[in-house]
């Protein structure tokens, strides 16, 4: 599964801490998928989120809401699902729009990985990468934060907002990017769109 990383995300820490990975199969997503990951190292107690709540990862988000923001859909959304037994499993939905793209990701079985998530969150918020702002988001799951990267230049707009949230045994990442020439995009509106989708995922996967 291709993970889009905005700044120093928690996955940078997981890459060195987690040995076990899962390779996503199935679904009707595009070929050439990169390996995904599954947190490991200890047994995880079942949480309030269970794989299999949706059979299509794109049912966990609201792509129509992005269209309503003024970004017409382009092509068919791609989705990948791994519904492992027990507390495992992962989902990814990817969609393209005119001058925008969206990726929503969810991983189950995160009950024992609070320290990894918090370390990534604290590091990113304390020292955001260049051209990036990062702040905690209160009231979204147990803990959450966003990173907002703006590398716009001249007539070209290029803004990417990524929201990462942890709640019980579920980790979600919501990434919304707006890019194009001679278009107007409000930074806060881009960030809010990514946050809204993360909230939808937590609600629909519960």
C-alpha positions as CSV (number, residue, x, y, z in Angstrom):
1,X,0.0,0.0,0.0
2,X,1.5,3.4,-0.9
3,X,1.6,5.6,2.1
4,X,1.7,9.4,1.5
5,X,4.0,10.9,4.2
6,X,3.7,14.6,5.1
7,X,6.7,15.6,7.1
8,X,8.2,13.5,9.9
9,X,5.2,11.2,10.4
10,X,4.9,8.4,12.9
11,X,5.7,5.9,10.2
12,X,9.3,7.1,10.0
13,X,9.6,5.7,13.6
14,X,7.7,2.6,12.8
15,X,10.0,1.8,9.9
16,X,12.8,1.2,12.3
17,X,10.8,-0.3,15.1
18,X,8.5,-2.8,13.4
19,X,9.8,-5.9,11.7
20,X,6.6,-7.6,10.6
21,X,5.0,-6.2,7.5
22,X,2.0,-7.3,5.5
23,X,1.7,-7.1,1.7
24,X,-1.6,-5.8,0.6
25,X,-3.5,-8.0,-1.8
26,X,-6.9,-8.1,-3.3
27,X,-9.2,-5.2,-4.0
28,X,-9.3,-3.5,-7.4
29,X,-6.6,-0.9,-6.8
30,X,-3.8,-0.2,-9.1
31,X,-0.9,-2.6,-9.5
32,X,2.6,-2.1,-8.1
33,X,1.5,-1.7,-4.5
34,X,4.3,-1.2,-2.0
35,X,4.3,-3.2,1.2
36,X,2.1,-2.0,3.9
37,X,2.7,-2.5,7.6
38,X,1.1,-4.0,10.6
39,X,2.1,-2.9,14.1
40,X,3.6,-5.9,16.0
41,X,5.8,-6.9,18.9
42,X,3.1,-7.7,21.4
43,X,-0.4,-9.2,21.5
44,X,-3.1,-6.6,21.1
45,X,-6.4,-6.7,22.9
46,X,-9.5,-6.4,20.8
47,X,-10.6,-2.7,20.6
48,X,-13.8,-1.0,19.6
49,X,-12.9,-1.0,15.9
50,X,-13.0,-4.3,13.9
51,X,-12.0,-5.1,10.3
52,X,-14.8,-5.9,8.0
53,X,-17.1,-3.0,8.9
54,X,-16.8,-1.9,5.2
55,X,-16.1,-4.1,2.3
56,X,-14.9,-1.2,0.1
57,X,-12.4,1.2,1.7
58,X,-13.9,4.2,-0.1
59,X,-17.1,3.6,1.9
60,X,-15.2,4.7,5.0
61,X,-14.8,8.2,3.6
62,X,-17.0,10.8,1.9
63,X,-15.6,11.6,-1.5
64,X,-18.7,13.5,-2.5
65,X,-17.8,16.1,0.1
66,X,-14.6,16.9,-1.8
67,X,-16.6,17.3,-5.0
68,X,-18.9,19.8,-3.1
69,X,-15.8,21.8,-2.3
70,X,-15.4,22.5,-6.0
71,X,-13.1,19.7,-7.1
72,X,-14.8,17.5,-9.8
73,X,-14.0,13.8,-9.6
74,X,-11.6,12.4,-12.2
75,X,-11.6,8.7,-12.9
76,X,-12.6,5.8,-10.6
77,X,-11.4,5.8,-7.0
78,X,-9.0,2.9,-6.1
79,X,-9.4,0.9,-3.0
80,X,-7.5,-1.8,-1.1
81,X,-8.6,-3.9,1.8
82,X,-6.9,-6.4,4.1
83,X,-9.4,-8.0,6.5
84,X,-7.2,-10.1,8.6
85,X,-8.5,-12.3,11.4
86,X,-8.6,-11.1,15.0
87,X,-7.6,-7.5,15.5
88,X,-5.6,-7.0,12.3
89,X,-6.6,-5.4,9.0
90,X,-6.1,-2.3,6.9
91,X,-7.9,-0.1,4.4
92,X,-6.9,2.4,1.8
93,X,-8.9,4.6,-0.6
94,X,-7.3,6.8,-3.2
95,X,-9.2,9.3,-5.4
96,X,-8.3,11.9,-8.0
97,X,-10.1,15.2,-8.6
98,X,-9.6,18.2,-10.8
99,X,-6.6,20.0,-9.2
100,X,-6.8,17.7,-6.1
101,X,-6.2,14.2,-4.8
102,X,-7.3,12.4,-1.6
103,X,-6.0,9.3,0.2
104,X,-7.7,7.8,3.3
105,X,-6.0,5.0,5.2
106,X,-6.9,3.0,8.3
107,X,-5.0,0.3,10.3
108,X,-6.6,-1.8,13.0
109,X,-4.7,-3.4,15.8
110,X,-3.0,-0.3,17.2
111,X,-3.9,-0.9,20.9
112,X,-0.3,-1.5,21.9
113,X,1.4,1.2,19.9
114,X,0.5,4.4,21.7
115,X,4.1,5.2,22.5
116,X,5.1,5.0,18.8
117,X,2.2,7.3,17.7
118,X,2.8,9.8,20.5
119,X,6.6,9.9,19.7
120,X,5.9,10.7,16.1
121,X,3.2,13.3,17.0
122,X,5.4,15.1,19.5
123,X,8.4,15.2,17.2
124,X,6.5,16.5,14.2
125,X,4.6,19.2,16.2
126,X,7.8,20.3,17.9
127,X,9.9,20.4,14.8
128,X,7.9,20.6,11.6
129,X,9.8,20.2,8.3
130,X,10.5,23.2,6.1
131,X,7.4,24.8,4.6
132,X,5.2,22.9,7.0
133,X,3.1,23.7,10.1
134,X,1.9,21.0,12.5
135,X,-0.4,21.2,15.5
136,X,-2.4,18.9,17.7
137,X,-6.1,18.5,17.0
138,X,-8.3,18.3,20.2
139,X,-11.4,16.1,20.2
140,X,-10.4,13.8,17.3
141,X,-10.1,10.3,18.7
142,X,-7.9,9.8,21.6
143,X,-5.1,11.9,20.1
144,X,-4.5,13.5,16.7
145,X,-2.5,16.1,14.8
146,X,-2.2,17.6,11.4
147,X,0.7,18.7,9.2
148,X,0.1,21.3,6.5
149,X,2.8,21.7,3.8
150,X,2.6,24.6,1.4
151,X,5.2,24.7,-1.4
152,X,3.2,27.0,-3.7
153,X,5.3,29.2,-5.9
154,X,4.2,32.0,-8.3
155,X,1.1,30.9,-10.2
156,X,1.3,27.3,-8.9
157,X,-0.6,26.2,-5.8
158,X,0.7,23.1,-4.0
159,X,-0.8,22.5,-0.6
160,X,-0.9,19.1,1.2
161,X,-2.8,18.5,4.5
162,X,-2.3,15.3,6.4
163,X,-4.3,14.4,9.6
164,X,-3.2,11.4,11.7
165,X,-5.4,10.2,14.5
166,X,-5.4,7.3,17.0
167,X,-8.4,6.0,18.8
168,X,-8.6,2.7,20.7
169,X,-7.1,0.1,18.3
170,X,-7.4,2.2,15.1
171,X,-5.0,4.5,13.4
172,X,-6.2,6.6,10.5
173,X,-4.4,9.0,8.1
174,X,-6.3,11.4,5.9
175,X,-4.3,13.2,3.2
176,X,-5.8,15.9,0.9
177,X,-3.7,17.7,-1.7
178,X,-4.6,20.6,-3.9
179,X,-2.3,21.5,-6.7
180,X,-2.5,23.4,-10.0
181,X,-1.8,26.7,-11.8
182,X,-3.8,29.8,-11.4
183,X,-6.2,28.3,-8.8
184,X,-7.2,29.7,-5.4
185,X,-7.0,27.3,-2.4
186,X,-7.4,28.4,1.2
187,X,-4.8,26.7,3.4
188,X,-7.2,26.3,6.3
189,X,-9.9,24.9,4.0
190,X,-7.5,22.2,2.8
191,X,-6.6,21.3,6.3
192,X,-10.3,21.2,7.4
193,X,-11.2,18.9,4.5
194,X,-8.5,16.4,5.6
195,X,-9.7,16.6,9.2
196,X,-13.4,16.1,8.2
197,X,-12.5,12.9,6.4
198,X,-10.6,11.6,9.3
199,X,-13.6,12.2,11.6
200,X,-15.8,10.4,9.0
201,X,-13.5,7.4,9.0
202,X,-13.5,7.1,12.8
203,X,-17.3,7.2,12.8
204,X,-17.9,4.8,9.9
205,X,-15.4,2.2,11.1
206,X,-16.6,2.1,14.7
